[in-house]
Amino acid sequence: MEKFCQSCGMPLTKSNQGTEANNGKSSKYCNLCYKNGNFTQPDISFEQMKQIGLEGIDHGNNGAIKKFILKLGYPMQLKNLSRWKK
C-alpha cells in the first residue's frame, strides 16, 4: 500500500482506502478520491486538486507553523503523485 493517496496526497491508511470495481480495497487511492474503481471527480484539474488540498490543510487542526510548512510543500508533493505525473 502507498503511504499517501496518489490523487490528493492525504495519508493513506487501511481505514480510508478507496474501493476497486470488485469492492476490494485500493492500495493507491483514498475513499475521498476513488470509489468502485473510478475517481470520484474524474475531470478535476491539478490546480483544482491543489486548491482543495490547501484548503484542507487550512481547516486541519495543526498549529500555524506546521500548516505553513505543509502548505509550502504540498504543491511539490502533489505533482509527484501518480495521478498527476505526465
C-alpha positions as CSV (number, residue, x, y, z in Angstrom):
1,M,0.0,0.0,0.0
2,E,1.2,3.5,-0.8
3,K,1.9,5.9,2.1
4,F,-0.2,8.7,0.5
5,C,-3.2,8.8,-1.7
6,Q,-1.8,9.0,-5.3
7,S,-4.5,11.5,-6.2
8,C,-4.8,14.0,-3.3
9,G,-1.7,13.3,-1.2
10,M,-3.7,12.5,2.0
11,P,-2.0,9.9,4.3
12,L,-3.4,6.5,3.2
13,T,-4.4,4.1,5.9
14,K,-6.4,0.9,6.0
15,S,-9.4,2.7,7.3
16,N,-9.6,5.3,4.5
17,Q,-8.7,3.2,1.4
18,G,-10.8,3.7,-1.7
19,T,-12.5,0.8,-3.4
20,E,-11.9,-1.1,-6.6
21,A,-14.7,-2.1,-9.0
22,N,-14.8,-5.6,-7.3
23,N,-15.2,-3.9,-3.9
24,G,-11.6,-4.7,-2.9
25,K,-9.6,-2.0,-1.2
26,S,-7.5,0.3,-3.4
27,S,-3.8,0.3,-2.5
28,K,-3.2,3.6,-4.2
29,Y,-6.2,5.9,-3.5
30,C,-8.2,7.2,-0.6
31,N,-12.0,6.9,-0.2
32,L,-12.5,10.6,-1.0
33,C,-10.8,10.3,-4.4
34,Y,-11.7,6.7,-5.5
35,K,-14.8,4.6,-5.3
36,N,-15.9,1.5,-7.1
37,G,-12.9,1.6,-9.4
38,N,-13.4,5.2,-10.5
39,F,-12.2,8.6,-9.5
40,T,-14.9,10.5,-7.6
41,Q,-14.0,13.6,-9.5
42,P,-12.7,12.3,-12.9
43,D,-12.4,15.7,-14.5
44,I,-10.8,17.7,-11.7
45,S,-7.7,19.6,-12.7
46,F,-4.4,19.7,-11.0
47,E,-5.0,23.3,-9.9
48,Q,-8.4,22.4,-8.5
49,M,-7.0,19.5,-6.5
50,K,-4.2,21.7,-5.3
51,Q,-6.7,24.3,-4.1
52,I,-8.8,21.7,-2.3
53,G,-5.7,20.3,-0.6
54,L,-4.5,23.7,0.6
55,E,-8.0,24.4,2.0
56,G,-7.9,21.1,3.8
57,I,-4.6,22.0,5.4
58,D,-6.1,25.3,6.5
59,H,-9.0,23.6,8.1
60,G,-6.9,20.9,9.8
61,N,-6.1,21.0,13.5
62,N,-2.3,21.6,13.1
63,G,-0.6,24.7,14.5
64,A,0.2,27.7,12.4
65,I,3.8,26.7,11.8
66,K,3.0,23.2,10.7
67,K,0.2,24.4,8.4
68,F,2.7,26.9,6.8
69,I,5.2,24.1,6.2
70,L,2.6,21.7,4.9
71,K,1.2,24.3,2.5
72,L,4.7,25.2,1.3
73,G,5.4,21.5,0.4
74,Y,2.0,20.4,-0.8
75,P,2.2,21.5,-4.4
76,M,5.5,19.7,-4.9
77,Q,4.2,16.5,-3.3
78,L,1.0,16.7,-5.4
79,K,2.8,16.9,-8.7
80,N,4.8,13.8,-7.9
81,L,1.7,11.6,-7.3
82,S,0.9,9.1,-10.0
83,R,-2.4,10.7,-11.0
84,W,-0.6,14.0,-11.9
85,K,2.6,12.7,-13.3
86,K,2.8,13.4,-17.1
